[in-house]
């Protein structure tokens, strides 16, 4: 029988406001670093004077139309992707705010990816009102369904059939769902008339744990892809936005002191949304070498990597300035990082990087031997989808600023 346990963790270590220094200014590349950039993809040869190389081949699979607001979501093996269909979605609807417009014209389209044949096949179109979620696994992906009475359901869509299984179906507003490695589910929930979100966690056995909104609200939960650790954003009533990492194996462990990192003060819900927007939770796929959380820092305006279980309790490490998305490279300690002007491979240990290709490209790691990475390149007609396969990686240093 399903049971629910309610916890109150609102008083956890949210008394100190950690101010981020220098976050309002964008660091610029030094002349030396700019001259060290070189093109590795396709036509250009690697610079043999450098000790560090990331060589890769990439090719086009086709172009898909872009609708809605969210970035495409992929399956862990890279054989499927889901894309929003319809007009741009309003901020209040994305944030599941009270009286937000119902996106009747927005749905989701499923595409099959055939990297060997270099083609894309549209397989299913799911009508609105339906919002694409930010989490998937080998079976399917999450969606949200705003209802006429003001409630919102969370469902899981099967990649191969397009059928929806409703995971959270009640009279509350349920949003920001995340799939866990053992089939767990975490999401934010509030009553239709309520103004703040609590945190709900469903364990593999079906038992549910609720963490009340106490002095703030819980937003954008995200499961680890290598353990039952959960990171979630806490937006305090005074505007303090913090990322909290908890061991979610049992209710007892959840109540122990979690790790936290303060992102900013004077925050709004939109800052929490931006923090999670470009890095989905994709289970049953590649796993990082360490327990990590990849996120966009709305104040520093770049991607960061946080190791919440690090014994030294080090602060998050910033990736390239102006980066907007990142994917862990399972074959090294590096990351594929997207900026507005290029896609680069970066080793955060040395702050070194190598340009992979020009132009923005959102990377998604897969378990495919044919296409270990899928790239989503913005185009006038939507997204060009490209497959990328690394040839070799040799790590040393060439400092990036």
C-alpha positions as CSV (number, residue, x, y, z in Angstrom):
1,X,0.0,0.0,0.0
2,X,1.3,3.5,-0.9
3,X,2.1,5.6,2.1
4,X,3.1,9.2,2.4
5,X,5.6,10.7,5.0
6,X,5.7,14.4,5.5
7,X,9.0,16.1,6.5
8,X,9.8,19.7,7.3
9,X,13.3,20.7,6.2
10,X,12.7,24.4,5.6
11,X,15.1,25.5,8.3
12,X,18.2,23.8,6.8
13,X,21.2,26.1,6.7
14,X,19.5,28.9,4.8
15,X,20.5,31.6,7.2
16,X,23.7,32.7,5.4
17,X,23.5,34.6,2.2
18,X,26.6,33.9,0.1
19,X,27.1,36.8,-2.2
20,X,28.6,35.9,-5.6
21,X,31.4,38.4,-6.3
22,X,32.0,39.6,-9.8
23,X,29.1,37.7,-11.3
24,X,27.6,40.7,-13.1
25,X,30.6,41.1,-15.4
26,X,31.4,38.7,-18.2
27,X,35.0,37.5,-18.3
28,X,36.7,37.9,-21.7
29,X,39.2,35.6,-23.4
30,X,42.7,36.8,-23.2
31,X,44.6,37.4,-26.5
32,X,46.8,34.5,-25.7
33,X,43.9,32.2,-25.2
34,X,42.1,33.4,-28.3
35,X,45.1,32.7,-30.4
36,X,45.3,29.2,-29.0
37,X,41.8,28.2,-30.2
38,X,41.9,25.9,-33.2
39,X,39.4,24.0,-35.2
40,X,39.4,20.2,-34.8
41,X,36.2,19.2,-36.5
42,X,36.1,18.2,-40.2
43,X,38.5,20.0,-42.5
44,X,41.1,21.4,-40.1
45,X,43.9,19.3,-38.8
46,X,44.8,19.2,-35.1
47,X,47.5,21.5,-34.0
48,X,50.4,19.1,-33.5
49,X,52.2,21.6,-31.3
50,X,49.6,21.1,-28.6
51,X,49.6,18.3,-26.1
52,X,45.8,18.3,-25.8
53,X,43.6,17.0,-28.5
54,X,39.9,16.2,-28.9
55,X,39.3,15.0,-32.4
56,X,35.7,14.2,-33.6
57,X,33.6,13.6,-36.7
58,X,30.1,15.0,-37.0
59,X,27.5,14.7,-39.7
60,X,24.0,15.9,-40.3
61,X,21.0,13.6,-39.6
62,X,18.4,16.2,-40.8
63,X,16.4,19.1,-39.5
64,X,13.3,19.1,-37.3
65,X,10.9,22.0,-36.8
66,X,11.1,23.8,-33.5
67,X,8.0,24.7,-31.5
68,X,7.3,25.6,-27.9
69,X,10.1,26.7,-25.6
70,X,12.0,23.7,-24.3
71,X,15.1,22.1,-25.9
72,X,14.7,18.6,-27.4
73,X,14.8,15.7,-25.0
74,X,16.5,12.4,-26.0
75,X,16.5,8.8,-25.0
76,X,19.7,7.4,-23.3
77,X,20.6,5.4,-26.4
78,X,20.1,8.3,-28.8
79,X,17.5,6.4,-30.9
80,X,14.6,8.7,-29.9
81,X,14.0,12.4,-29.3
82,X,10.9,14.4,-28.3
83,X,10.3,18.0,-29.4
84,X,7.7,20.5,-28.4
85,X,5.1,21.4,-31.0
86,X,3.2,24.7,-31.2
87,X,3.8,28.4,-30.3
88,X,6.1,29.8,-27.7
89,X,4.9,29.0,-24.1
90,X,4.5,31.8,-21.6
91,X,6.6,32.0,-18.5
92,X,3.7,31.6,-16.1
93,X,2.7,28.4,-17.8
94,X,6.3,27.0,-17.8
95,X,6.5,27.9,-14.0
96,X,3.0,26.4,-13.3
97,X,1.9,29.6,-11.7
98,X,-1.7,30.2,-10.6
99,X,-4.1,31.2,-13.4
100,X,-1.4,30.5,-16.0
101,X,-2.7,30.2,-19.6
102,X,-3.5,26.6,-20.7
103,X,-1.3,25.8,-23.7
104,X,-4.0,24.2,-25.8
105,X,-2.0,24.6,-29.1
106,X,1.1,22.9,-27.7
107,X,1.9,19.2,-28.0
108,X,4.9,16.9,-28.4
109,X,6.3,15.2,-31.4
110,X,8.4,12.0,-31.2
111,X,11.1,11.3,-33.7
112,X,13.2,8.1,-34.4
113,X,16.9,8.8,-34.9
114,X,18.7,6.5,-37.4
115,X,22.4,7.6,-37.2
116,X,23.6,4.9,-39.5
117,X,21.3,5.9,-42.3
118,X,21.7,9.6,-41.4
119,X,17.9,10.2,-41.2
120,X,15.1,11.2,-38.8
121,X,11.6,9.7,-38.9
122,X,8.6,11.3,-37.2
123,X,6.6,8.6,-35.4
124,X,4.0,10.1,-33.1
125,X,2.4,13.5,-32.6
126,X,0.7,14.0,-29.2
127,X,-1.9,16.8,-29.1
128,X,-2.1,19.5,-26.5
129,X,-2.4,20.8,-24.0
130,X,0.9,19.0,-23.3
131,X,4.2,20.3,-22.1
132,X,7.5,18.5,-22.7
133,X,9.3,17.7,-19.4
134,X,13.0,17.6,-18.6
135,X,13.6,14.0,-17.8
136,X,13.7,10.6,-19.7
137,X,14.9,7.1,-19.4
138,X,15.1,4.0,-21.7
139,X,11.3,3.5,-21.6
140,X,10.1,7.0,-22.2
141,X,10.0,10.7,-21.2
142,X,8.0,13.0,-18.9
143,X,5.3,15.4,-19.9
144,X,2.9,17.8,-18.0
145,X,-0.8,18.2,-18.8
146,X,-2.4,21.4,-17.5
147,X,-6.1,20.7,-16.7
148,X,-9.2,22.9,-17.1
149,X,-9.8,23.0,-13.3
150,X,-6.3,24.5,-12.7
151,X,-4.6,21.2,-11.7
152,X,-1.7,19.7,-13.6
153,X,-0.8,16.0,-14.2
154,X,2.6,14.4,-14.8
155,X,2.8,11.6,-17.3
156,X,5.4,9.3,-18.9
157,X,5.3,8.8,-22.7
158,X,6.6,5.6,-24.2
159,X,9.2,6.2,-26.8
160,X,8.0,3.5,-29.2
161,X,4.2,3.7,-28.9
162,X,3.6,7.3,-27.8
163,X,1.2,6.1,-25.1
164,X,1.0,8.2,-21.9
165,X,1.0,6.6,-18.4
166,X,-0.2,9.1,-15.9
167,X,2.2,9.0,-12.9
168,X,0.7,11.8,-10.9
169,X,-3.0,12.4,-11.5
170,X,-4.8,14.3,-8.8
171,X,-6.4,17.7,-8.1
172,X,-3.0,19.4,-7.3
173,X,-0.6,21.4,-9.5
174,X,2.2,18.9,-10.2
175,X,5.2,20.1,-12.2
176,X,9.0,19.8,-12.8
177,X,9.1,16.0,-12.6
178,X,12.4,14.0,-12.6
179,X,12.9,10.3,-13.1
180,X,15.3,8.5,-10.7
181,X,17.8,5.7,-11.5
182,X,15.7,3.0,-9.8
183,X,12.3,4.3,-11.1
184,X,11.9,6.9,-8.4
185,X,10.0,10.1,-9.2
186,X,10.5,13.6,-7.7
187,X,8.3,16.6,-8.5
188,X,7.1,19.9,-7.1
189,X,3.5,20.1,-6.0
190,X,1.0,22.7,-4.6
191,X,-2.7,23.0,-4.2
192,X,-4.7,24.9,-6.9
193,X,-5.1,27.8,-4.5
194,X,-1.7,27.5,-3.0
195,X,1.2,29.8,-3.9
196,X,4.3,27.8,-3.0
197,X,5.5,24.4,-4.1
198,X,6.3,21.5,-1.7
199,X,8.6,18.6,-2.8
200,X,7.2,15.2,-3.4
201,X,9.3,12.0,-3.7
202,X,8.0,8.6,-4.8
203,X,10.3,5.7,-3.9
204,X,10.7,2.5,-6.0
205,X,8.3,0.7,-3.7
206,X,5.6,3.3,-4.3
207,X,5.9,5.0,-0.9
208,X,5.8,8.8,-1.0
209,X,7.6,11.4,1.0
210,X,6.5,15.0,1.2
211,X,8.8,17.9,2.2
212,X,6.7,20.9,3.0
213,X,7.3,24.4,1.8
214,X,8.6,26.1,5.0
215,X,10.0,29.5,4.6
216,X,10.2,29.1,0.9
217,X,9.4,26.6,-1.9
218,X,11.0,23.6,-3.6
219,X,11.6,23.9,-7.3
220,X,13.1,21.8,-10.2
221,X,14.2,18.6,-8.5
222,X,16.8,16.6,-10.3
223,X,17.9,13.0,-9.6
224,X,21.5,11.9,-10.0
225,X,22.2,9.5,-12.8
226,X,24.5,7.4,-10.7
227,X,22.8,7.2,-7.2
228,X,19.7,7.9,-5.3
229,X,20.9,11.4,-4.6
230,X,18.5,14.3,-5.3
231,X,19.3,17.9,-5.9
232,X,16.6,20.5,-5.7
233,X,16.4,24.3,-5.7
234,X,15.0,26.1,-2.7
235,X,13.7,29.6,-3.2
236,X,13.4,31.2,0.2
237,X,10.8,33.9,1.0
238,X,13.6,36.5,1.2
239,X,14.8,35.7,-2.4
240,X,17.7,33.5,-1.5
241,X,18.1,30.7,-4.1
242,X,20.1,27.7,-3.0
243,X,20.8,24.3,-4.5
244,X,20.3,21.5,-2.0
245,X,21.6,17.9,-2.5
246,X,20.1,15.1,-0.3
247,X,20.5,11.4,0.0
248,X,17.0,10.2,-0.9
249,X,17.4,6.5,-0.2
250,X,15.3,6.7,3.0
251,X,13.2,9.3,4.9
252,X,15.8,9.1,7.7
253,X,18.7,10.0,5.4
254,X,16.6,12.9,3.9
255,X,16.3,14.4,7.3
256,X,20.1,14.3,7.9
257,X,22.0,17.5,7.1
258,X,22.1,18.0,3.3
259,X,24.7,19.7,1.3
260,X,23.8,23.1,-0.1
261,X,25.2,25.8,-2.3
262,X,23.8,29.3,-2.5
263,X,23.5,30.6,-6.0
264,X,22.1,34.1,-5.5
265,X,20.0,36.6,-3.6
266,X,17.0,38.6,-4.9
267,X,16.1,35.5,-7.0
268,X,12.8,34.8,-8.6
269,X,11.1,31.6,-9.8
270,X,12.4,32.4,-13.3
271,X,16.0,32.1,-12.1
272,X,15.3,28.6,-10.9
273,X,13.8,27.7,-14.2
274,X,16.8,29.0,-16.1
275,X,19.2,27.1,-13.8
276,X,17.7,23.8,-15.0
277,X,16.6,24.5,-18.5
278,X,19.5,23.2,-20.6
279,X,20.5,20.1,-18.7
280,X,17.9,17.3,-18.6
281,X,18.0,14.2,-16.4
282,X,18.5,11.2,-18.7
283,X,18.6,7.9,-16.8
284,X,19.9,4.5,-17.9
285,X,22.6,6.2,-20.0
286,X,26.1,7.4,-19.6
287,X,27.3,8.1,-16.0
288,X,29.8,10.6,-14.7
289,X,32.9,9.5,-12.9
290,X,31.8,11.4,-9.8
291,X,28.6,12.5,-8.1
292,X,28.0,15.8,-9.9
293,X,25.3,18.4,-10.7
294,X,25.6,20.3,-14.0
295,X,23.6,23.6,-14.0
296,X,23.4,27.0,-15.5
297,X,24.3,29.8,-13.1
298,X,21.9,32.7,-13.7
299,X,24.1,35.2,-12.0
300,X,27.5,34.2,-13.5
301,X,25.8,33.5,-16.9
302,X,27.6,30.2,-17.6
303,X,27.5,26.5,-16.9
304,X,28.8,25.1,-13.6
305,X,29.7,21.7,-12.2
306,X,29.1,20.9,-8.5
307,X,30.4,17.9,-6.7
308,X,28.0,17.8,-3.7
309,X,29.6,14.8,-2.0
310,X,33.2,16.1,-2.3
311,X,34.9,15.7,1.1
312,X,36.6,19.1,0.7
313,X,33.2,20.8,0.1
314,X,34.6,22.7,-2.8
315,X,32.4,25.3,-4.5
316,X,31.1,24.5,-8.0
317,X,33.5,24.9,-10.9
318,X,32.7,27.2,-13.7
319,X,33.0,26.0,-17.3
320,X,33.6,28.3,-20.2
321,X,32.4,31.9,-19.9
322,X,29.1,32.5,-21.6
323,X,28.5,28.7,-21.8
324,X,24.8,27.8,-22.1
325,X,24.8,23.9,-22.1
326,X,27.1,21.1,-21.2
327,X,27.3,17.3,-21.4
328,X,29.6,15.0,-19.5
329,X,32.1,13.1,-21.7
330,X,32.0,9.5,-20.4
331,X,35.4,8.8,-22.1
332,X,37.3,11.4,-20.1
333,X,37.1,13.8,-17.2
334,X,35.9,16.5,-19.6
335,X,32.7,18.0,-20.9
336,X,31.3,19.1,-24.3
337,X,30.3,22.7,-23.7
338,X,28.2,24.9,-25.9
339,X,28.6,28.7,-26.1
340,X,26.8,31.1,-28.3
341,X,29.7,30.9,-30.8
342,X,31.1,27.4,-30.6
343,X,31.1,23.9,-29.2
344,X,34.2,23.0,-27.2
345,X,35.6,20.2,-25.2
346,X,36.8,21.3,-21.8
347,X,38.8,19.9,-18.9
348,X,37.5,21.7,-15.8
349,X,40.5,20.5,-13.8
350,X,42.8,22.7,-15.8
351,X,40.3,25.2,-17.2
352,X,41.6,24.1,-20.7
353,X,39.5,23.7,-23.8
354,X,39.6,22.7,-27.5
355,X,37.1,24.0,-30.0
356,X,35.2,21.2,-31.7
357,X,33.1,23.1,-34.1
358,X,32.0,26.7,-34.8
359,X,28.5,27.8,-34.0
360,X,26.2,27.0,-31.0
361,X,25.3,23.3,-30.6
362,X,23.5,21.8,-27.7
363,X,25.2,18.4,-26.8
364,X,23.4,15.3,-25.5
365,X,25.5,12.2,-24.6
366,X,24.2,8.8,-25.6
367,X,25.2,5.1,-25.2
368,X,25.3,4.6,-28.9
369,X,28.5,3.5,-30.5
370,X,27.5,5.1,-33.8
371,X,26.6,8.5,-32.4
372,X,28.0,8.9,-28.8
373,X,26.7,12.5,-28.9
374,X,23.7,14.2,-30.6
375,X,24.0,17.9,-31.3
376,X,21.1,20.2,-31.7
377,X,22.2,23.2,-33.9
378,X,19.7,26.1,-34.1
379,X,18.7,26.9,-37.7
380,X,16.1,29.1,-39.3
381,X,13.8,26.2,-39.8
382,X,14.2,24.6,-36.3
383,X,17.0,22.4,-35.2
384,X,19.6,20.6,-37.3
385,X,20.3,17.3,-35.6
386,X,23.9,16.1,-36.0
387,X,25.7,13.0,-34.8
388,X,29.2,13.4,-33.3
389,X,31.7,10.6,-32.6
390,X,35.0,11.4,-30.9
391,X,38.2,10.0,-32.5
392,X,40.7,10.5,-29.7
393,X,41.3,12.3,-26.4
394,X,44.7,13.1,-24.9
395,X,44.6,15.4,-21.9
396,X,47.1,18.0,-20.8
397,X,46.7,21.7,-20.3
398,X,46.3,24.9,-22.3
399,X,44.7,27.4,-19.9
400,X,41.4,29.0,-20.9
401,X,40.2,32.3,-19.4
